Amino acid sequence: MEACSKLSTNPVINPDEIEIETTDAEWPDIRIDFTLPAHCVKQIVDRLEGEGQKIEGSKLYDLLATICFEEAVSRLDLEPLWGPSVIPTDKPVVLREGDDFCFTGCLDARLEIDWPDFSALTIERPVMVIDDAVVDVELDEQRLDIGVSSPSSETLARGDEATGSIWIGCVDSGECFMNNDEVTIRVPSENKPALVEGVPFPELTSRLMGAGPGDSLEVSTIAPALEGMPEIAGTTLTCRFNIASTQRIEPASIDDVVSYYECPNLQGLRLQIYHSLDLRFEREQMTQLTENVLSLVETMVDLPCPDRIVREEVARQQRQQYESLKNDGVDDSEIKSQLEASEQSMRDRNIQKARRRILTSMLQRHFKVNINESEITEYIQLLASLRGESLDSVRKEIVDGGLIEQVALKCTEREVVKRILEAANVVDVPAGDGPDHRTGT
C-alpha cells in the first residue's frame, strides 16, 4: 500500500472523526472496521484538487486506507512489524460522492517478548588455527584458479572442472531452488565438499571423481545453515548435475601466482593468503554463530506470526512457480499437482522465515540497535573482499537486485548476536575443516 505522503503527516481532517472498531482475529493480528465520514473524504479530495492532484479509483482508496491505518496505529498503540492488509470484499469498492469510506483491515499488535537470561546461555564458538598446511591447500587452489584450462576427454580427477546443467530442489515437494543450464563445478580434494554456486554438497565429491561428459549425477544432502536462507536449514536438498563437458586445468606455477597477485616474493604471497583465509573464516565463524544463536533463542521465546503474511507470501511464490513451470512447457494438470505437493513445505519455510524476521526485529528493539550506512558499507566491503571484487561492483549488484534491505537485515542480525555473545558464556571449540574455497555470499 502506498504511503499518503504529506496528507498523513499533516492531515486536513480531524483524525478523531475516523471510526475505528476492533474485532477478534487470529493473534497477533487485530481486525479493524474503519469508517471515514463522507465530509472527511470530501476535505481530502478538495485539498488534493487544490494542489493540482487528481486522484481517483484504487489510488484514492489506497490513500484513504493509509490515513485510516496510520490513525489506528497511533490510537491503538500497535507498533506493527508487518504492513497493513485490507480484507477483500465480494464486490469491488465503489465510492460515490456523499458516501462514507468503509472497509475492514488487519494490523498486527505490539508484541511483548519474555526474553531469557542471556547471561545463563552457553554458546560454542568455532575457532580455527590457520597453519602452513592450510595455507598450502589454498595455494594449490590459487594455482588452479589462474591455471590454463583445456577441454578434456579424460574422466574427472582432482582439480578438473565439469560444466553442465544443474537442478537443486526438494524431490518430495517438487520445489526448485536452482535451475541453471550452465554451471561449472571443480572437483575438490576428497575431504572437501563440492561447491555448487556456493552451496556445499559433500556427497557430490566422490560422484564427480571418475565421471565424464554425458553422465548424470544425483545426490542428496541436508542443507546447512546458509547465510540469508535460514529457513531451508535441515531440508533435504537433491542435486541433479548433467555433465556436458569437462576441462583439465594445468596448474600455474607458484612464481606465476606470486606475479599474478603482485607480491614481492613467495613469503609475501603466503602472508596474503593467510590474511585472506583469516578474513574468510571470520565471516564463516560469524555466519555459523549468528545462525546457532538465533536458532537457540528462537526455541526459548514465543514468536506469533500473522497467518495472513504467510498466506500472501505462499501465494506470491506459487504464482512464480506457476509461471516458471508454464514457461518450461509443463501442462496445467501437472502444474496443479506440483503446486499442491509443495504448498505445505513452502508454508513451513515461510513461517520459519517470518519467525526469524520477528525475532531479529524484536531483539533490535530490545537492544536498541540502529544500523547506519557505514555498517552496511562495511558489510558490502567484506563481501567484496571475500569475492575478490570491487566494492562498487558488489554494491551495484546489491542495489540493482533490490537487496539493500536484506543486507541491512544481515547487519542487524550480526549486531544483536554480538550483544547476546557479550552477555553469554562463550566456549571456544575447534572448527571443522576450515573455510571453503570460493564460497558465495
C-alpha positions, 0 to 999 in steps of 0.5 A: 500500500502506498504511503499518503505522503504529506496528507498523513503527516499533516492531515486536513481532517480531524483524525478523531472523526475516523471510526475505528472498531476492533474485532477478534482475529487470529493473534497477533493480528487485530481486525479493524472496521474503519469508517471515514465520514463522507465530509472527511473524504470530501476535505481530502479530495478538495485539498488534493484538487487544490494542489493540482492532484487528481486522484481517483479509483484504487489510488484514492482508496489506497490513500484513504486506507493509509490515513485510516491505518496510520490513525489506528496505529497511533490510537491503538498503540500497535507498533506493527512489524508487518504492513497493513492488509485490507480484507477483500470484499465480494464486490469491488469498492465503489465510492460515490460522492456523499458516501462514507469510506468503509472497509475492514483491515488487519494490523498486527499488535505490539508484541511483548517478548519474555526474553531469557537470561542471556547471561545463563546461555552457553554458546560454542564458538568455532575457532580455527588455527590457520597453519602452513598446511592450510595455507598450502591447500589454498595455494594449490587452489590459487594455482588452479584458479589462474591455471590454463584450462583445456577441454578434456576427454579424460574422466574427472580427477582432482582439480578438473572442472565439469560444466553442465546443467544443474537442478537443486530442489526438494524431490518430495515437494517438487520445489526448485531452488536452482535451475541453471543450464550452465554451471561449472563445478571443480572437483575438490580434494576428497575431504572437501565438499563440492561447491555448487554456486556456493552451496556445499554438497559433500556427497557430490565429491566422490560422484564427480571423481571418475565421471565424464561428459554425458553422465548424470549425477544425483545426490542428496544432502541436508542443507546447512545453515546458509547465510540469508536462507535460514529457513531451508536449514535441515531440508533435504536438498537433491542435486541433479548435475548433467555433465556436458563437458569437462576441462583439465586445468594445468596448474600455474606455477607458484612464481606465476601466482606470486606475479599474478597477485603482485607480491614481492616474493613467495613469503609475501604471497603466503602472508596474503593468503593467510590474511585472506583465509583469516578474513574468510573464516571470520565471516564463516565463524560469524555466519555459523554463530549468528545462525546457532544463536538465533536458532537457540533463542528462537526455541526459548521465546514465543514468536506469533506470526500473522497467518495472513503474511504467510498466506500472501507470501505462499501465494506470491511464490506459487504464482512464480512457480506457476509461471516458471513451470508454464514457461518450461512447457509443463501442462496445467494438470501437472502444474496443479499437482506440483503446486499442491505437493509443495504448498505445505513445505513452502508454508513451513519455510515461510513461517520459519522465515517470518519467525526469524524476521520477528525475532531479529526485529524484536531483539533490535528493539530490545537492544536498541540497535540502529544500523547506519550506512557505514555498517552496511558499507562495511558489510558490502566491503567484506563481501567484496573482499571475500569475492575478490571484487570491487566494492562498487561492483558488489554494491551495484549488484546489491542495489540493482537486485533490490537487496539493500534491505536484506543486507541491512537485515544481515547487519542487524542480525550480526549486531544483536548476536554480538550483544547476546555473545557479550552477555553469554558464556562463550566456549571456544571449540575447534572448527571443522575443516576450515573455510571453503574455497570460493564460497558465495555470499 
